[in-house]
Amino acid sequence: MKIFKIKPGKENTLREWGKKLMTEYLDEARETLKEENSTREFFYIFRIEDKYYGAANMEGDNIIPSNLNRELNRKHREILKECTEGTIELEDIYNIKA
């Protein structure tokens, strides 16, 4: 999982991008997940005091990097770069699977 600092005023850009991924780009987004050996990807926005953050994760076995020949993947990276200030380091305390 990654935690992102969202640049001030960019939370709505991320919300709009998420809506597009869930509607007009949904089929292609699912194809990219299959290519990456991912079964699920999510991005949540949350707020602490007056600052916004994002939490993102991909699930699956042997996940491989995104195919940057796909325009959707390039656009996704551009949006994240435009809207976030980088990631916050997380420490993995435990991670249990059945």
Secondary structure, DSSP 8 states (H G I E B T S, - for coil): -EEEEE-TT-HHHHHHHHHHHHTTTHHHHHHHHHHTT-SEEEEEEEEETTEEEEEEEEESSS-----TTSHHHHHHHHHHHHHEEEEE----------
